[in-house]
């Protein structure tokens, strides 16, 4: 089982540049785990080659993600915790495996989703009531605010724009392999339109997770 067996960290194809990561930032970033998943990188790119921001969600904090990625061939650039603190794991110039179909041109952002009343977001089925999906899967107001600021930061440095085609959920990518995240995500909180996103998600694993 790949999730149980450790996959050794080896020297990656990119070394995260701390000076570049700190340059012209307009929002606070926690660098506690910065560069620790560089062994998962498989390429390096210019920042102007970045055209997508890919939003994920899962049950792990930044430390949980960092620990998990030490054992699995996966990583993302950022984690935003429930309190809105943003952790950067890898330099944006590094290509890391967070979303097949969106790795080379995308920056991966993990939104930490905790259990709600003992219910895990990932355990819900398509027959779940919309209110139950919202309760178990919605980001906090602090996470939405932090994500908005982080997107502003990323747009300043890259070719990504605040448009529905370039700020996407993991599930919208063609090779998402059944991933349904981000679940119960209110796109209006980051300046996009929910109806547009519902149309874009049609036929993908997250289509029933958009009860807004």
Order of alpha helices (4+ residues) and beta strands (2+ residues): alpha-beta-beta-alpha-beta-beta-beta-beta-alpha-alpha-beta-alpha
